[in-house]
Amino acid sequence: MDWKYVDERLIKRGELLLSLDFLKGYGFELKSMNKGKVGLPFKITDGYIVFLAVIRCLFSMPYRQLEDFTRALNRLVPRLPPIDYS
């Protein structure tokens, strides 16, 4: 038996794939959302909201915990704003 192959398959079972494609067009999406908008500009794109909804569902994360997750994410990717209850 090829134990290296077996080990690799066991490791892959824990792989979690999250798409970060929303980061590629984040600035463009934000600019298009705010084009012609009256009032305060949007700070969070629809793609980011969908990403956070997936995270929240996958990990059964309460909202306040998700808020702290976005703070940590902001430290890694400064252009992604942290969210708050408002």
PDB file of N, CA, C and O in Angstrom:
ATOM      1  N   MET A   1       0.844  -1.180   0.000  1.00  0.00           N
ATOM      2  CA  MET A   1       0.000   0.000   0.000  1.00  0.00           C
ATOM      3  C   MET A   1       0.890   1.245   0.000  1.00  0.00           C
ATOM      4  O   MET A   1       1.908   1.295   0.691  1.00  0.00           O
ATOM      5  N   ASP A   2       0.495   2.234  -0.775  1.00  0.00           N
ATOM      6  CA  ASP A   2       1.237   3.486  -0.873  1.00  0.00           C
ATOM      7  C   ASP A   2       0.776   4.432   0.241  1.00  0.00           C
ATOM      8  O   ASP A   2      -0.218   5.142   0.092  1.00  0.00           O
ATOM      9  N   TRP A   3       1.506   4.432   1.348  1.00  0.00           N
ATOM     10  CA  TRP A   3       1.082   5.206   2.519  1.00  0.00           C
ATOM     11  C   TRP A   3       1.165   6.709   2.284  1.00  0.00           C
ATOM     12  O   TRP A   3       0.391   7.473   2.859  1.00  0.00           O
ATOM     13  N   LYS A   4       2.080   7.122   1.461  1.00  0.00           N
ATOM     14  CA  LYS A   4       2.168   8.556   1.155  1.00  0.00           C
ATOM     15  C   LYS A   4       0.870   9.023   0.479  1.00  0.00           C
ATOM     16  O   LYS A   4       0.342  10.087   0.801  1.00  0.00           O
ATOM     17  N   TYR A   5       0.371   8.222  -0.451  1.00  0.00           N
ATOM     18  CA  TYR A   5      -0.886   8.534  -1.144  1.00  0.00           C
ATOM     19  C   TYR A   5      -2.061   8.531  -0.165  1.00  0.00           C
ATOM     20  O   TYR A   5      -2.913   9.418  -0.208  1.00  0.00           O
ATOM     21  N   VAL A   6      -2.101   7.536   0.711  1.00  0.00           N
ATOM     22  CA  VAL A   6      -3.182   7.435   1.703  1.00  0.00           C
ATOM     23  C   VAL A   6      -3.149   8.640   2.629  1.00  0.00           C
ATOM     24  O   VAL A   6      -4.188   9.241   2.901  1.00  0.00           O
ATOM     25  N   ASP A   7      -1.964   8.998   3.115  1.00  0.00           N
ATOM     26  CA  ASP A   7      -1.837  10.165   3.988  1.00  0.00           C
ATOM     27  C   ASP A   7      -2.299  11.440   3.290  1.00  0.00           C
ATOM     28  O   ASP A   7      -3.005  12.255   3.883  1.00  0.00           O
ATOM     29  N   GLU A   8      -1.907  11.606   2.057  1.00  0.00           N
ATOM     30  CA  GLU A   8      -2.294  12.803   1.306  1.00  0.00           C
ATOM     31  C   GLU A   8      -3.803  12.890   1.144  1.00  0.00           C
ATOM     32  O   GLU A   8      -4.376  13.974   1.259  1.00  0.00           O
ATOM     33  N   ARG A   9      -4.450  11.772   0.881  1.00  0.00           N
ATOM     34  CA  ARG A   9      -5.916  11.769   0.749  1.00  0.00           C
ATOM     35  C   ARG A   9      -6.585  12.132   2.070  1.00  0.00           C
ATOM     36  O   ARG A   9      -7.585  12.850   2.079  1.00  0.00           O
ATOM     37  N   LEU A  10      -6.047  11.646   3.180  1.00  0.00           N
ATOM     38  CA  LEU A  10      -6.610  11.985   4.491  1.00  0.00           C
ATOM     39  C   LEU A  10      -6.441  13.472   4.787  1.00  0.00           C
ATOM     40  O   LEU A  10      -7.332  14.108   5.350  1.00  0.00           O
ATOM     41  N   ILE A  11      -5.305  14.012   4.409  1.00  0.00           N
ATOM     42  CA  ILE A  11      -5.063  15.442   4.614  1.00  0.00           C
ATOM     43  C   ILE A  11      -6.018  16.269   3.759  1.00  0.00           C
ATOM     44  O   ILE A  11      -6.583  17.250   4.244  1.00  0.00           O
ATOM     45  N   LYS A  12      -6.206  15.893   2.508  1.00  0.00           N
ATOM     46  CA  LYS A  12      -7.071  16.642   1.580  1.00  0.00           C
ATOM     47  C   LYS A  12      -8.514  16.694   2.045  1.00  0.00           C
ATOM     48  O   LYS A  12      -9.241  17.619   1.681  1.00  0.00           O
ATOM     49  N   ARG A  13      -8.948  15.720   2.844  1.00  0.00           N
ATOM     50  CA  ARG A  13     -10.331  15.728   3.330  1.00  0.00           C
ATOM     51  C   ARG A  13     -10.606  16.953   4.196  1.00  0.00           C
ATOM     52  O   ARG A  13     -11.754  17.380   4.319  1.00  0.00           O
ATOM     53  N   GLY A  14      -9.568  17.518   4.793  1.00  0.00           N
ATOM     54  CA  GLY A  14      -9.734  18.703   5.619  1.00  0.00           C
ATOM     55  C   GLY A  14      -9.575  20.003   4.875  1.00  0.00           C
ATOM     56  O   GLY A  14      -9.660  21.077   5.472  1.00  0.00           O
ATOM     57  N   GLU A  15      -9.345  19.924   3.571  1.00  0.00           N
ATOM     58  CA  GLU A  15      -9.139  21.131   2.778  1.00  0.00           C
ATOM     59  C   GLU A  15     -10.444  21.914   2.647  1.00  0.00           C
ATOM     60  O   GLU A  15     -11.500  21.350   2.362  1.00  0.00           O
ATOM     61  N   LEU A  16     -10.350  23.180   2.853  1.00  0.00           N
ATOM     62  CA  LEU A  16     -11.502  24.069   2.729  1.00  0.00           C
ATOM     63  C   LEU A  16     -11.183  25.077   1.643  1.00  0.00           C
ATOM     64  O   LEU A  16     -10.199  25.811   1.736  1.00  0.00           O
ATOM     65  N   LEU A  17     -12.001  25.112   0.633  1.00  0.00           N
ATOM     66  CA  LEU A  17     -11.762  26.025  -0.486  1.00  0.00           C
ATOM     67  C   LEU A  17     -12.701  27.218  -0.383  1.00  0.00           C
ATOM     68  O   LEU A  17     -13.922  27.063  -0.434  1.00  0.00           O
ATOM     69  N   LEU A  18     -12.138  28.387  -0.240  1.00  0.00           N
ATOM     70  CA  LEU A  18     -12.900  29.623  -0.218  1.00  0.00           C
ATOM     71  C   LEU A  18     -12.401  30.488  -1.366  1.00  0.00           C
ATOM     72  O   LEU A  18     -11.197  30.687  -1.531  1.00  0.00           O
ATOM     73  N   SER A  19     -13.317  30.986  -2.137  1.00  0.00           N
ATOM     74  CA  SER A  19     -12.948  31.817  -3.270  1.00  0.00           C
ATOM     75  C   SER A  19     -12.696  33.250  -2.807  1.00  0.00           C
ATOM     76  O   SER A  19     -13.548  33.875  -2.175  1.00  0.00           O
ATOM     77  N   LEU A  20     -11.530  33.743  -3.129  1.00  0.00           N
ATOM     78  CA  LEU A  20     -11.191  35.126  -2.833  1.00  0.00           C
ATOM     79  C   LEU A  20     -11.205  35.968  -4.103  1.00  0.00           C
ATOM     80  O   LEU A  20     -10.566  37.018  -4.170  1.00  0.00           O
ATOM     81  N   ASP A  21     -11.936  35.501  -5.106  1.00  0.00           N
ATOM     82  CA  ASP A  21     -12.012  36.209  -6.378  1.00  0.00           C
ATOM     83  C   ASP A  21     -12.606  37.606  -6.237  1.00  0.00           C
ATOM     84  O   ASP A  21     -12.325  38.485  -7.051  1.00  0.00           O
ATOM     85  N   PHE A  22     -13.421  37.813  -5.215  1.00  0.00           N
ATOM     86  CA  PHE A  22     -14.030  39.133  -5.040  1.00  0.00           C
ATOM     87  C   PHE A  22     -12.977  40.205  -4.788  1.00  0.00           C
ATOM     88  O   PHE A  22     -13.238  41.390  -4.994  1.00  0.00           O
ATOM     89  N   LEU A  23     -11.782  39.798  -4.344  1.00  0.00           N
ATOM     90  CA  LEU A  23     -10.710  40.770  -4.095  1.00  0.00           C
ATOM     91  C   LEU A  23     -10.166  41.379  -5.378  1.00  0.00           C
ATOM     92  O   LEU A  23      -9.735  42.532  -5.387  1.00  0.00           O
ATOM     93  N   LYS A  24     -10.182  40.608  -6.462  1.00  0.00           N
ATOM     94  CA  LYS A  24      -9.618  41.084  -7.729  1.00  0.00           C
ATOM     95  C   LYS A  24     -10.314  42.346  -8.214  1.00  0.00           C
ATOM     96  O   LYS A  24      -9.653  43.290  -8.648  1.00  0.00           O
ATOM     97  N   GLY A  25     -11.631  42.374  -8.147  1.00  0.00           N
ATOM     98  CA  GLY A  25     -12.379  43.517  -8.652  1.00  0.00           C
ATOM     99  C   GLY A  25     -13.007  44.348  -7.563  1.00  0.00           C
ATOM    100  O   GLY A  25     -13.992  45.044  -7.811  1.00  0.00           O
ATOM    101  N   TYR A  26     -12.457  44.292  -6.349  1.00  0.00           N
ATOM    102  CA  TYR A  26     -13.084  44.974  -5.210  1.00  0.00           C
ATOM    103  C   TYR A  26     -13.199  46.483  -5.444  1.00  0.00           C
ATOM    104  O   TYR A  26     -14.266  47.065  -5.249  1.00  0.00           O
ATOM    105  N   GLY A  27     -12.108  47.105  -5.856  1.00  0.00           N
ATOM    106  CA  GLY A  27     -12.132  48.552  -6.093  1.00  0.00           C
ATOM    107  C   GLY A  27     -13.092  48.937  -7.198  1.00  0.00           C
ATOM    108  O   GLY A  27     -13.825  49.917  -7.075  1.00  0.00           O
ATOM    109  N   PHE A  28     -13.092  48.171  -8.277  1.00  0.00           N
ATOM    110  CA  PHE A  28     -13.999  48.443  -9.395  1.00  0.00           C
ATOM    111  C   PHE A  28     -15.454  48.267  -8.972  1.00  0.00           C
ATOM    112  O   PHE A  28     -16.303  49.094  -9.307  1.00  0.00           O
ATOM    113  N   GLU A  29     -15.746  47.190  -8.234  1.00  0.00           N
ATOM    114  CA  GLU A  29     -17.127  46.947  -7.782  1.00  0.00           C
ATOM    115  C   GLU A  29     -17.594  48.059  -6.852  1.00  0.00           C
ATOM    116  O   GLU A  29     -18.731  48.520  -6.951  1.00  0.00           O
ATOM    117  N   LEU A  30     -16.724  48.487  -5.959  1.00  0.00           N
ATOM    118  CA  LEU A  30     -17.077  49.562  -5.033  1.00  0.00           C
ATOM    119  C   LEU A  30     -17.325  50.865  -5.783  1.00  0.00           C
ATOM    120  O   LEU A  30     -18.262  51.602  -5.474  1.00  0.00           O
ATOM    121  N   LYS A  31     -16.479  51.142  -6.769  1.00  0.00           N
ATOM    122  CA  LYS A  31     -16.638  52.361  -7.562  1.00  0.00           C
ATOM    123  C   LYS A  31     -17.952  52.334  -8.339  1.00  0.00           C
ATOM    124  O   LYS A  31     -18.653  53.344  -8.402  1.00  0.00           O
ATOM    125  N   SER A  32     -18.290  51.201  -8.925  1.00  0.00           N
ATOM    126  CA  SER A  32     -19.534  51.110  -9.695  1.00  0.00           C
ATOM    127  C   SER A  32     -20.761  51.167  -8.792  1.00  0.00           C
ATOM    128  O   SER A  32     -21.796  51.698  -9.193  1.00  0.00           O
ATOM    129  N   MET A  33     -20.659  50.629  -7.580  1.00  0.00           N
ATOM    130  CA  MET A  33     -21.786  50.708  -6.639  1.00  0.00           C
ATOM    131  C   MET A  33     -22.041  52.150  -6.204  1.00  0.00           C
ATOM    132  O   MET A  33     -23.184  52.541  -5.966  1.00  0.00           O
ATOM    133  N   ASN A  34     -20.973  52.932  -6.104  1.00  0.00           N
ATOM    134  CA  ASN A  34     -21.106  54.308  -5.625  1.00  0.00           C
ATOM    135  C   ASN A  34     -21.333  55.326  -6.733  1.00  0.00           C
ATOM    136  O   ASN A  34     -21.583  56.499  -6.453  1.00  0.00           O
ATOM    137  N   LYS A  35     -21.250  54.895  -7.982  1.00  0.00           N
ATOM    138  CA  LYS A  35     -21.437  55.814  -9.099  1.00  0.00           C
ATOM    139  C   LYS A  35     -22.871  56.367  -9.081  1.00  0.00           C
ATOM    140  O   LYS A  35     -23.842  55.615  -9.162  1.00  0.00           O
ATOM    141  N   GLY A  36     -22.978  57.685  -8.975  1.00  0.00           N
ATOM    142  CA  GLY A  36     -24.277  58.341  -8.975  1.00  0.00           C
ATOM    143  C   GLY A  36     -25.042  58.214  -7.669  1.00  0.00           C
ATOM    144  O   GLY A  36     -26.190  58.651  -7.583  1.00  0.00           O
ATOM    145  N   LYS A  37     -24.431  57.626  -6.653  1.00  0.00           N
ATOM    146  CA  LYS A  37     -25.119  57.441  -5.368  1.00  0.00           C
ATOM    147  C   LYS A  37     -25.188  58.763  -4.623  1.00  0.00           C
ATOM    148  O   LYS A  37     -24.227  59.532  -4.607  1.00  0.00           O
ATOM    149  N   VAL A  38     -26.319  59.016  -4.017  1.00  0.00           N
ATOM    150  CA  VAL A  38     -26.506  60.190  -3.187  1.00  0.00           C
ATOM    151  C   VAL A  38     -26.346  59.756  -1.735  1.00  0.00           C
ATOM    152  O   VAL A  38     -26.825  58.691  -1.345  1.00  0.00           O
ATOM    153  N   GLY A  39     -25.683  60.566  -0.946  1.00  0.00           N
ATOM    154  CA  GLY A  39     -25.485  60.222   0.462  1.00  0.00           C
ATOM    155  C   GLY A  39     -24.133  59.574   0.688  1.00  0.00           C
ATOM    156  O   GLY A  39     -23.241  59.645  -0.157  1.00  0.00           O
ATOM    157  N   LEU A  40     -23.997  58.937   1.847  1.00  0.00           N
ATOM    158  CA  LEU A  40     -22.734  58.296   2.192  1.00  0.00           C
ATOM    159  C   LEU A  40     -22.413  57.175   1.209  1.00  0.00           C
ATOM    160  O   LEU A  40     -23.303  56.430   0.800  1.00  0.00           O
ATOM    161  N   PRO A  41     -21.154  57.059   0.835  1.00  0.00           N
ATOM    162  CA  PRO A  41     -20.779  56.005  -0.113  1.00  0.00           C
ATOM    163  C   PRO A  41     -20.786  54.627   0.549  1.00  0.00           C
ATOM    164  O   PRO A  41     -20.605  54.500   1.760  1.00  0.00           O
ATOM    165  N   PHE A  42     -20.998  53.607  -0.268  1.00  0.00           N
ATOM    166  CA  PHE A  42     -20.880  52.237   0.208  1.00  0.00           C
ATOM    167  C   PHE A  42     -19.422  51.964   0.541  1.00  0.00           C
ATOM    168  O   PHE A  42     -18.527  52.470  -0.136  1.00  0.00           O
ATOM    169  N   LYS A  43     -19.174  51.170   1.575  1.00  0.00           N
ATOM    170  CA  LYS A  43     -17.818  50.793   1.952  1.00  0.00           C
ATOM    171  C   LYS A  43     -17.594  49.299   1.757  1.00  0.00           C
ATOM    172  O   LYS A  43     -16.453  48.842   1.689  1.00  0.00           O
ATOM    173  N   ILE A  44     -18.683  48.539   1.667  1.00  0.00           N
ATOM    174  CA  ILE A  44     -18.609  47.085   1.570  1.00  0.00           C
ATOM    175  C   ILE A  44     -19.323  46.650   0.295  1.00  0.00           C
ATOM    176  O   ILE A  44     -20.458  47.053   0.041  1.00  0.00           O
ATOM    177  N   THR A  45     -18.655  45.828  -0.501  1.00  0.00           N
ATOM    178  CA  THR A  45     -19.240  45.378  -1.765  1.00  0.00           C
ATOM    179  C   THR A  45     -20.139  44.158  -1.550  1.00  0.00           C
ATOM    180  O   THR A  45     -20.085  43.491  -0.517  1.00  0.00           O
ATOM    181  N   ASP A  46     -20.950  43.901  -2.545  1.00  0.00           N
ATOM    182  CA  ASP A  46     -21.824  42.725  -2.497  1.00  0.00           C
ATOM    183  C   ASP A  46     -21.012  41.433  -2.447  1.00  0.00           C
ATOM    184  O   ASP A  46     -21.390  40.486  -1.757  1.00  0.00           O
ATOM    185  N   GLY A  47     -19.898  41.395  -3.174  1.00  0.00           N
ATOM    186  CA  GLY A  47     -19.041  40.209  -3.178  1.00  0.00           C
ATOM    187  C   GLY A  47     -18.476  39.911  -1.799  1.00  0.00           C
ATOM    188  O   GLY A  47     -18.379  38.749  -1.404  1.00  0.00           O
ATOM    189  N   TYR A  48     -18.105  40.949  -1.070  1.00  0.00           N
ATOM    190  CA  TYR A  48     -17.575  40.788   0.293  1.00  0.00           C
ATOM    191  C   TYR A  48     -18.680  40.288   1.221  1.00  0.00           C
ATOM    192  O   TYR A  48     -18.434  39.441   2.080  1.00  0.00           O
ATOM    193  N   ILE A  49     -19.875  40.800   1.054  1.00  0.00           N
ATOM    194  CA  ILE A  49     -21.003  40.359   1.881  1.00  0.00           C
ATOM    195  C   ILE A  49     -21.297  38.883   1.645  1.00  0.00           C
ATOM    196  O   ILE A  49     -21.551  38.141   2.594  1.00  0.00           O
ATOM    197  N   VAL A  50     -21.265  38.456   0.397  1.00  0.00           N
ATOM    198  CA  VAL A  50     -21.493  37.036   0.081  1.00  0.00           C
ATOM    199  C   VAL A  50     -20.392  36.176   0.704  1.00  0.00           C
ATOM    200  O   VAL A  50     -20.674  35.126   1.280  1.00  0.00           O
ATOM    201  N   PHE A  51     -19.138  36.623   0.589  1.00  0.00           N
ATOM    202  CA  PHE A  51     -18.023  35.898   1.189  1.00  0.00           C
ATOM    203  C   PHE A  51     -18.231  35.738   2.693  1.00  0.00           C
ATOM    204  O   PHE A  51     -18.044  34.648   3.234  1.00  0.00           O
ATOM    205  N   LEU A  52     -18.615  36.812   3.365  1.00  0.00           N
ATOM    206  CA  LEU A  52     -18.829  36.758   4.813  1.00  0.00           C
ATOM    207  C   LEU A  52     -20.028  35.879   5.179  1.00  0.00           C
ATOM    208  O   LEU A  52     -20.017  35.214   6.215  1.00  0.00           O
ATOM    209  N   ALA A  53     -21.046  35.874   4.342  1.00  0.00           N
ATOM    210  CA  ALA A  53     -22.204  35.006   4.591  1.00  0.00           C
ATOM    211  C   ALA A  53     -21.791  33.538   4.510  1.00  0.00           C
ATOM    212  O   ALA A  53     -22.248  32.717   5.305  1.00  0.00           O
ATOM    213  N   VAL A  54     -20.935  33.211   3.556  1.00  0.00           N
ATOM    214  CA  VAL A  54     -20.437  31.836   3.431  1.00  0.00           C
ATOM    215  C   VAL A  54     -19.628  31.457   4.666  1.00  0.00           C
ATOM    216  O   VAL A  54     -19.807  30.370   5.215  1.00  0.00           O
ATOM    217  N   ILE A  55     -18.744  32.344   5.103  1.00  0.00           N
ATOM    218  CA  ILE A  55     -17.947  32.095   6.311  1.00  0.00           C
ATOM    219  C   ILE A  55     -18.855  31.868   7.510  1.00  0.00           C
ATOM    220  O   ILE A  55     -18.656  30.934   8.287  1.00  0.00           O
ATOM    221  N   ARG A  56     -19.851  32.730   7.650  1.00  0.00           N
ATOM    222  CA  ARG A  56     -20.758  32.630   8.791  1.00  0.00           C
ATOM    223  C   ARG A  56     -21.509  31.305   8.782  1.00  0.00           C
ATOM    224  O   ARG A  56     -21.655  30.673   9.828  1.00  0.00           O
ATOM    225  N   CYS A  57     -21.983  30.882   7.629  1.00  0.00           N
ATOM    226  CA  CYS A  57     -22.718  29.613   7.533  1.00  0.00           C
ATOM    227  C   CYS A  57     -21.809  28.406   7.738  1.00  0.00           C
ATOM    228  O   CYS A  57     -22.174  27.472   8.452  1.00  0.00           O
ATOM    229  N   LEU A  58     -20.630  28.414   7.120  1.00  0.00           N
ATOM    230  CA  LEU A  58     -19.722  27.274   7.230  1.00  0.00           C
ATOM    231  C   LEU A  58     -19.290  27.001   8.666  1.00  0.00           C
ATOM    232  O   LEU A  58     -19.187  25.849   9.088  1.00  0.00           O
ATOM    233  N   PHE A  59     -19.043  28.061   9.401  1.00  0.00           N
ATOM    234  CA  PHE A  59     -18.509  27.914  10.749  1.00  0.00           C
ATOM    235  C   PHE A  59     -19.545  28.175  11.840  1.00  0.00           C
ATOM    236  O   PHE A  59     -19.193  28.246  13.018  1.00  0.00           O
ATOM    237  N   SER A  60     -20.825  28.318  11.463  1.00  0.00           N
ATOM    238  CA  SER A  60     -21.901  28.604  12.429  1.00  0.00           C
ATOM    239  C   SER A  60     -21.457  29.720  13.377  1.00  0.00           C
ATOM    240  O   SER A  60     -21.542  29.602  14.600  1.00  0.00           O
ATOM    241  N   MET A  61     -20.992  30.782  12.778  1.00  0.00           N
ATOM    242  CA  MET A  61     -20.369  31.869  13.518  1.00  0.00           C
ATOM    243  C   MET A  61     -21.413  32.911  13.925  1.00  0.00           C
ATOM    244  O   MET A  61     -22.138  33.418  13.069  1.00  0.00           O
ATOM    245  N   PRO A  62     -21.499  33.235  15.210  1.00  0.00           N
ATOM    246  CA  PRO A  62     -22.386  34.329  15.621  1.00  0.00           C
ATOM    247  C   PRO A  62     -21.928  35.649  15.008  1.00  0.00           C
ATOM    248  O   PRO A  62     -20.770  35.795  14.616  1.00  0.00           O
ATOM    249  N   TYR A  63     -22.847  36.604  14.931  1.00  0.00           N
ATOM    250  CA  TYR A  63     -22.546  37.849  14.246  1.00  0.00           C
ATOM    251  C   TYR A  63     -21.360  38.583  14.871  1.00  0.00           C
ATOM    252  O   TYR A  63     -20.493  39.071  14.146  1.00  0.00           O
ATOM    253  N   ARG A  64     -21.306  38.668  16.183  1.00  0.00           N
ATOM    254  CA  ARG A  64     -20.208  39.401  16.833  1.00  0.00           C
ATOM    255  C   ARG A  64     -18.864  38.739  16.556  1.00  0.00           C
ATOM    256  O   ARG A  64     -17.848  39.421  16.419  1.00  0.00           O
ATOM    257  N   GLN A  65     -18.858  37.434  16.475  1.00  0.00           N
ATOM    258  CA  GLN A  65     -17.624  36.724  16.143  1.00  0.00           C
ATOM    259  C   GLN A  65     -17.218  37.016  14.697  1.00  0.00           C
ATOM    260  O   GLN A  65     -16.033  37.157  14.396  1.00  0.00           O
ATOM    261  N   LEU A  66     -18.208  37.107  13.808  1.00  0.00           N
ATOM    262  CA  LEU A  66     -17.933  37.468  12.419  1.00  0.00           C
ATOM    263  C   LEU A  66     -17.364  38.883  12.343  1.00  0.00           C
ATOM    264  O   LEU A  66     -16.491  39.165  11.523  1.00  0.00           O
ATOM    265  N   GLU A  67     -17.860  39.763  13.195  1.00  0.00           N
ATOM    266  CA  GLU A  67     -17.344  41.135  13.248  1.00  0.00           C
ATOM    267  C   GLU A  67     -15.852  41.128  13.593  1.00  0.00           C
ATOM    268  O   GLU A  67     -15.070  41.854  12.980  1.00  0.00           O
ATOM    269  N   ASP A  68     -15.461  40.319  14.562  1.00  0.00           N
ATOM    270  CA  ASP A  68     -14.052  40.231  14.923  1.00  0.00           C
ATOM    271  C   ASP A  68     -13.240  39.567  13.811  1.00  0.00           C
ATOM    272  O   ASP A  68     -12.081  39.924  13.596  1.00  0.00           O
ATOM    273  N   PHE A  69     -13.833  38.609  13.106  1.00  0.00           N
ATOM    274  CA  PHE A  69     -13.178  37.974  11.970  1.00  0.00           C
ATOM    275  C   PHE A  69     -12.831  39.029  10.918  1.00  0.00           C
ATOM    276  O   PHE A  69     -11.747  38.991  10.336  1.00  0.00           O
ATOM    277  N   THR A  70     -13.748  39.970  10.672  1.00  0.00           N
ATOM    278  CA  THR A  70     -13.482  41.007   9.673  1.00  0.00           C
ATOM    279  C   THR A  70     -12.402  41.972  10.145  1.00  0.00           C
ATOM    280  O   THR A  70     -11.674  42.535   9.327  1.00  0.00           O
ATOM    281  N   ARG A  71     -12.293  42.165  11.446  1.00  0.00           N
ATOM    282  CA  ARG A  71     -11.210  43.005  11.964  1.00  0.00           C
ATOM    283  C   ARG A  71      -9.860  42.348  11.696  1.00  0.00           C
ATOM    284  O   ARG A  71      -8.907  43.009  11.282  1.00  0.00           O
ATOM    285  N   ALA A  72      -9.787  41.038  11.937  1.00  0.00           N
ATOM    286  CA  ALA A  72      -8.546  40.304  11.674  1.00  0.00           C
ATOM    287  C   ALA A  72      -8.246  40.290  10.175  1.00  0.00           C
ATOM    288  O   ALA A  72      -7.093  40.425   9.767  1.00  0.00           O
ATOM    289  N   LEU A  73      -9.279  40.126   9.367  1.00  0.00           N
ATOM    290  CA  LEU A  73      -9.108  40.135   7.918  1.00  0.00           C
ATOM    291  C   LEU A  73      -8.612  41.498   7.439  1.00  0.00           C
ATOM    292  O   LEU A  73      -7.805  41.582   6.513  1.00  0.00           O
ATOM    293  N   ASN A  74      -9.097  42.560   8.072  1.00  0.00           N
ATOM    294  CA  ASN A  74      -8.662  43.918   7.735  1.00  0.00           C
ATOM    295  C   ASN A  74      -7.175  44.111   8.007  1.00  0.00           C
ATOM    296  O   ASN A  74      -6.498  44.829   7.271  1.00  0.00           O
ATOM    297  N   ARG A  75      -6.666  43.480   9.051  1.00  0.00           N
ATOM    298  CA  ARG A  75      -5.232  43.582   9.338  1.00  0.00           C
ATOM    299  C   ARG A  75      -4.408  42.883   8.255  1.00  0.00           C
ATOM    300  O   ARG A  75      -3.288  43.302   7.961  1.00  0.00           O
ATOM    301  N   LEU A  76      -4.960  41.813   7.658  1.00  0.00           N
ATOM    302  CA  LEU A  76      -4.256  41.086   6.602  1.00  0.00           C
ATOM    303  C   LEU A  76      -4.428  41.751   5.240  1.00  0.00           C
ATOM    304  O   LEU A  76      -3.490  41.817   4.447  1.00  0.00           O
ATOM    305  N   VAL A  77      -5.647  42.244   4.979  1.00  0.00           N
ATOM    306  CA  VAL A  77      -5.981  42.884   3.700  1.00  0.00           C
ATOM    307  C   VAL A  77      -6.605  44.248   4.030  1.00  0.00           C
ATOM    308  O   VAL A  77      -7.825  44.351   4.158  1.00  0.00           O
ATOM    309  N   PRO A  78      -5.782  45.291   4.168  1.00  0.00           N
ATOM    310  CA  PRO A  78      -6.276  46.587   4.634  1.00  0.00           C
ATOM    311  C   PRO A  78      -7.419  47.202   3.832  1.00  0.00           C
ATOM    312  O   PRO A  78      -8.190  47.984   4.387  1.00  0.00           O
ATOM    313  N   ARG A  79      -7.554  46.882   2.561  1.00  0.00           N
ATOM    314  CA  ARG A  79      -8.640  47.492   1.776  1.00  0.00           C
ATOM    315  C   ARG A  79     -10.012  46.903   2.113  1.00  0.00           C
ATOM    316  O   ARG A  79     -11.036  47.461   1.719  1.00  0.00           O
ATOM    317  N   LEU A  80     -10.041  45.775   2.843  1.00  0.00           N
ATOM    318  CA  LEU A  80     -11.324  45.193   3.270  1.00  0.00           C
ATOM    319  C   LEU A  80     -11.694  45.789   4.618  1.00  0.00           C
ATOM    320  O   LEU A  80     -11.029  45.519   5.618  1.00  0.00           O
ATOM    321  N   PRO A  81     -12.734  46.585   4.656  1.00  0.00           N
ATOM    322  CA  PRO A  81     -13.082  47.241   5.919  1.00  0.00           C
ATOM    323  C   PRO A  81     -13.695  46.259   6.931  1.00  0.00           C
ATOM    324  O   PRO A  81     -14.396  45.323   6.548  1.00  0.00           O
ATOM    325  N   PRO A  82     -13.423  46.482   8.219  1.00  0.00           N
ATOM    326  CA  PRO A  82     -14.108  45.670   9.216  1.00  0.00           C
ATOM    327  C   PRO A  82     -15.584  46.072   9.254  1.00  0.00           C
ATOM    328  O   PRO A  82     -15.924  47.224   8.985  1.00  0.00           O
ATOM    329  N   ILE A  83     -16.436  45.143   9.581  1.00  0.00           N
ATOM    330  CA  ILE A  83     -17.869  45.456   9.658  1.00  0.00           C
ATOM    331  C   ILE A  83     -18.266  45.683  11.110  1.00  0.00           C
ATOM    332  O   ILE A  83     -17.568  45.252  12.028  1.00  0.00           O
ATOM    333  N   ASP A  84     -19.370  46.349  11.307  1.00  0.00           N
ATOM    334  CA  ASP A  84     -19.928  46.480  12.654  1.00  0.00           C
ATOM    335  C   ASP A  84     -21.441  46.370  12.559  1.00  0.00           C
ATOM    336  O   ASP A  84     -22.002  46.290  11.465  1.00  0.00           O
ATOM    337  N   TYR A  85     -22.091  46.368  13.704  1.00  0.00           N
ATOM    338  CA  TYR A  85     -23.528  46.125  13.743  1.00  0.00           C
ATOM    339  C   TYR A  85     -24.343  47.147  12.966  1.00  0.00           C
ATOM    340  O   TYR A  85     -25.477  46.867  12.578  1.00  0.00           O
ATOM    341  N   SER A  86     -23.773  48.346  12.732  1.00  0.00           N
ATOM    342  CA  SER A  86     -24.539  49.375  12.031  1.00  0.00           C
ATOM    343  C   SER A  86     -24.439  49.168  10.532  1.00  0.00           C
ATOM    344  O   SER A  86     -25.019  49.934   9.763  1.00  0.00           O
TER     345      SER A  86
END
